[in-house]
């Protein structure tokens, strides 16, 4: 699968505005812009394991396509939702536990980079990762 491997954040697009819309404080937004996020993704059939390593935390997330699971963002925001595979894209549909608002994410590999697009309350942001 194209997502397998180690990915490191290379650059962000509109990420600060997205975090602001999510309610993240200015200090945490500034720190998040330089979190040195690294993802190690492995896929076995419909099961994915994602190891997130950053300046702030190291966690492992295991999920199956189409199966609802709970996840906490680095700022503590609790989400519940699913990932699905639509063509060559991983599509995440989540709801915030605190207010029920939708947070959607799409991961796709484009030209050797993994582009992770977020959409929340009309604000779109991207994090672009390079394969390690």
N, C-alpha and C positions, 0 to 999 in steps of 0.2 A: 504494500500500500504506500502511496506517495507521502503519507504523513509520518511514517515510521522514521525515527532518528532523533538526533539532538538538534534543537533550534534555539538560536539566541536572538534577542531583540536587536534589530538594527536601527529602526527609526519608527516614529509615530506620526500620525496625521490627525489633527483635531482632537487629540487625546485629552488635553487639558479641559476643553469645553465639554467633552463627554463626561469626564469625572466631576466637573462642576455641576452638570445637570443631574448627576447621580447623588449629589449632596455631599461630596467629599470636600473636606476643608482645604484651604489654599496650601497650607503646609504639607499635608498629605499628598496633594496633587503635585507639588514641586518634587517631593521625594519619589513619587510614582513614575515621574518622567525619566528618572535615572535609576530604576530598580534593578537593572541588569538581569532581567527575566530570562531564564533558560527553561525550555520545555523539552522533555524526553518523552516521545510518544511511541508506544508499541501497540500493535493491533493483532489480536488473535480471533479471527472470525468476526463476530459482532461485539466482542469485548475489547475495550480500549483501556490502557493504563497511561496516565499522564503524570509525570513527575515534574512539579513546578519548583524551581529553585531561583530565589531572588535575594536581594539585599535584606528583605523583611521576613521571609519564611521559606521553609522547605516542606512541601506536602506531596502526597500521592493521591490522585483521584482515579478511581476505577469505575467505569460505567459501561452499560450495554446499550447498544443502539435501540432507541424507542422505549427504554425503561426509565421511568421517573426516578430522580435521585436529588439529594440535597447537597448544596455546595456553598461555602462561605468565601466571599471575595477577600482580598488582603486587608481591606478596611473594616471587615466584620459584617458587611452586608450579606444577609442570608438569602439564598435563591433556591428555588425548586423547579425542576424542568427536565428536559430530555435533549439528547443529541440524536440526529438521524443522518443518514447518508443520502444525499440527493445528487445523483450523478457523481461528479468528482469533488463535491463539496460536503463538508461536515456542517450541518445546520443545527444550531442550538436555540431552543425556545424555552425561556425561563421566565418565572414570575418572582418578583421580590416578595419575601415573606412579610415584611413590615407594611407595605402599602399596596401590594397586588399589581403594581405596574410591570409591564413586560420589558424584558431585556433580551434582545436577540443577538446572536453571534453567528458568524459564518467563517469557517476556516477553509482556505483553498490554496493549492500550490500553483503559483504562476511564475513561469520562467525561473525555476529553481529557488524561489522565495515562498515562504508561507505567509499569506496575508490573512490576518484575523480582523474581521470587520465587526464592529459593535453598533447596535442601534438602540437608543433609549430615548423615549419621549421626543422624537423628531430630530435628535442629534446623532450623527454618524461619526465614527472614529475608526481609524485603522492602526494596527500594530503590525509591522512588517518584520519577519524573522528570516535570518540567514541560516542555512544548514551548516552544522559544525562538522 
